[in-house]
Every structure is written in C-alpha cells, then in structure tokens.
Amino acid sequence: AAAAAAAAVATSSAAADNLDASTLSAAASVNQLELLALKSKVGSELDNHLGVSDDSVVAFVIDLAAGADSVEQFAQLLKEGGAEMAPSFVRNLFGTIQRMKPA
C-alpha cells in the first residue's frame, strides 16, 4: 500500500510539473501575441501619421515608451532620438503602448 501511495504521489507530482510547464508555455505564447499586437498597432499609427513603416523604428518607439515614466519623458526621449512628433500624437502613442504592453 505504501508503494502504491508513493507511486500515486510521484505520478501526481509529474502531472503537476507538466501542468506548470504547459501554463508557462501558454503564458509565453500569450505574451508573444500581445507583443505582436502592440508592434502592429504602433506600426499602423506611425505609418498613418508619419508615413513610417520600419520595424526598427517601431521597436525603438516601443522601447522608449516602455522605459519612460511619463508622457513628458517619452516626448523628451523621442526628441533626443531625433523623432520629435506632435504632442497629441506622442500622448496617444504613449497611452497605447502603456495600455497594450505585455506584463
């Protein structure tokens, strides 16, 4: 009986490990999908407003916004990077990135 109980615990533990791995894999997939959606949205906004559709620029803008503590800091970082934009567009872009960025 003790051997059967030990086997049941081992099987249960292995199943829990598989579940944890599956959950982590699903979370990573969701994170990647959220990041793709963010890149797509920012890319569309940049293309619509500035005629820029470069993936490197999209990544640059997202990275700046992710590192900024405020819309004012984001605007300053854009300006320092040579990408000065209209204040209303900067606010919109910053809000979109903050709202959509993966956790």
Secondary structure, DSSP 8 states (H G I E B T S, - for coil): -HHHHHHHHHHHHHHHHHHHHHHHHHHHHHHHHHHHHHHHHHHHHHHHHH----HHHHHHHHHHHHH-SSHHHHHHHHHHTT----HHHHHHHHHHHHHHS--
